[in-house]
Amino acid sequence: MMEAKQEAIDELKDNLGKKKVADDIATRIVHRFTHGPEILLHSEWDKFTPGCVVYPETVEETQMVVRVADKYEIPIVPQGGRTCTYGAEGMYGCIAVDLARMDKIVDFDESNYRITVEAGMRAVDFINFLAEKGYMSLEFPTMNRASQMGSRAALHGYNKFEGRWGSSGNHIKALEVVLPNAKAVWLGRGTRFPTKSVVGYNLKDLFIGSRGTLGIITKLTERFIDPPPKYIYGISAFKDWRDAFKTYIDLKRPLMLSAGVWRVKSYHKWLLSQAVKAILELDWPEEVAALTDYHILGYPEVVEATERLVKRVVSEHNGYWSEDLPETTFIGRMHESMEKYMGMGAIGTERIEKGGMGDRIVPYDPGIPDGNLIKMYEEHLEHLRKMEDGEHYPALADSMRVLSPGEPVPTDLSYTKLWGQWLANLKKFDDEARNEFKQWFAEWANIIWRYNGSLTATHNFIPRDMEVDLRKRELGEDYYELMRAIKRVIDPKNIMNPKVIF
Ligand SMILES: Cc1cc2nc3c(=O)[nH]c(=O)nc-3n(C[C@H](O)[C@H](O)[C@H](O)COP(=O)(O)OP(=O)(O)OC[C@H]3O[C@@H](n4cnc5c(N)ncnc54)[C@H](O)[C@@H]3O)c2cc1C
């Protein structure tokens, strides 16, 4: 595999124009990292520096970039807002493709609830456009101000109302992709618009979650919905986190979903005590072990009837609310600040006070079947305590701490992801801490698998030098080999994001 040599960069400049190709060191440095934690595991950062960054404005220009990459066999890394935990990091000498200038609405098919946009459109602009037209987007990631729509497909994004409506792959009905041979092809079920078809293989879904390893997504067609006329938010406190989790599980049962409970989530004291301190400067009440909140949406009569059912479930599990607790709106504020500061934890760190890099959020999100959630969480909490106790992993205890031990949120029916965050001190994270983190991670993988879980329900990172081994162990050798065979057929020169997955 080559790095972008001057000849290739000149060819890109000749074809795209100088304003669409940047090879100055400042731009290249900006494009080497994402919000992902992989950076923690390396002391040599130059190996992430792209050779140049290109800014195509059309599908034809994107094809041109791929043609040059193919000719010189230079790796391509597609990049959106670079907020993801894994996959958009640069590679030394690669061509980083920044899609931000491809941000237009291509088609708005109001009567059929379909919209087609270019891949570089920001999620927030997509959401706002639909809201202005009187509709509701089903895409709703936390970092929506930076996330791009193409990335939603490339990583099969997680959305606010996932429990009711599913992840990005459920909303995306068709994709335009520039393949490694520089051909642009539309992939959908059958033709672009039918929602069910058995005319051909479902190739669109092969690209959902492919993280730029099979091609560059340039356009996508999504479904959207009418906004529900009534929305009720509620929250309850619990003295035992297990009761909070049982409430969570009961409120996400299939009939509750169809009755209008679109979202439910639990929050452990480990997170809450840090969050209220950072956001409200309050001490968390000792006796409250966890919270569970819920969102009910739909027609007013249905929402009101569902709320009565929900309250019954909450009280059966000993849920309550008291005046001593912080205002219920603080959960919303916690989410707001999370987006604003690229992670709630950054508030309590040097990053805001001094600017630039201080501590670093390390998000994680294992997937677990609901039936195993409580047992798994008990073991997971034990393992998290080892991260901090100073006895089991002394170097790690000195450089990493637990911000959130994992908040259960729905994925598929009867499945949950634990959305959690560690906070790492970038300056202290030395080789010893790196090794201990990897040991900690390997043991954690065994806990997750013991409960039939997955290392990542949506887009968690796996340390790169453990990645192939852990993927094979989770998926099985045959599955992994099938993926590799598909990759070889579509990308025989291995130019598309080659360091990812394989
Ligand atoms: C605090 C925090 C909260 C988060 N909450 C959520 C959440 O609620 N839901 C959620 O889904 N995610 C969440 N994320 C992860 C991330 O912010 C989102 O997934 C986001 O949508 C990623 O978009 P991006 O444009 O930043 O992607 P990037 O990081 O730029 O890219 C992600 C991957 O997609 C590939 N890619 C990007 N564009 C293309 C393209 N056009 N063609 C092919 N491949 C492409 C990249 O190569 C990379 O592998 C969170 C992250 C943080 C830090």
The ligand as an ORCA input file, in Angstrom:
! r2SCAN-3c Opt
* xyz 0 1
  C     -20.738     11.729     23.494
  C     -21.118     10.982     22.250
  C     -22.440     10.600     22.057
  C     -22.798      9.873     20.917
  N     -24.103      9.498     20.748
  C     -24.457      8.824     19.636
  C     -25.820      8.474     19.390
  O     -26.731      8.825     20.130
  N     -26.089      7.747     18.275
  C     -25.111      7.384     17.388
  O     -25.403      6.744     16.376
  N     -23.837      7.724     17.600
  C     -23.484      8.440     18.668
  N     -22.184      8.819     18.828
  C     -21.198      8.464     17.798
  C     -21.156      9.472     16.623
  O     -21.229     10.778     17.120
  C     -22.304      9.266     15.641
  O     -22.421      7.917     15.293
  C     -22.224     10.137     14.386
  O     -23.405      9.984     13.619
  C     -21.038      9.844     13.521
  O     -21.101     10.734     12.445
  P     -19.812     11.437     11.895
  O     -20.243     12.210     10.682
  O     -19.122     12.202     12.944
  O     -18.972     10.143     11.460
  P     -17.402      9.941     11.365
  O     -16.829      9.741     12.714
  O     -16.785     10.997     10.520
  O     -17.355      8.566     10.545
  C     -17.851      7.371     11.090
  C     -17.536      6.194     10.151
  O     -18.254      6.325      8.940
  C     -17.366      6.355      7.818
  N     -17.930      7.314      6.881
  C     -18.248      8.609      7.123
  N     -18.830      9.155      6.048
  C     -18.876      8.187      5.101
  C     -19.364      8.134      3.762
  N     -19.944      9.182      3.191
  N     -19.220      6.974      3.072
  C     -18.650      5.885      3.643
  N     -18.179      5.881      4.901
  C     -18.294      7.012      5.622
  C     -16.020      6.754      8.380
  O     -14.948      6.260      7.590
  C     -16.072      6.106      9.747
  O     -15.708      4.756      9.629
  C     -21.808      9.544     19.955
  C     -20.484      9.968     20.128
  C     -20.140     10.678     21.267
  C     -18.737     11.133     21.396
*
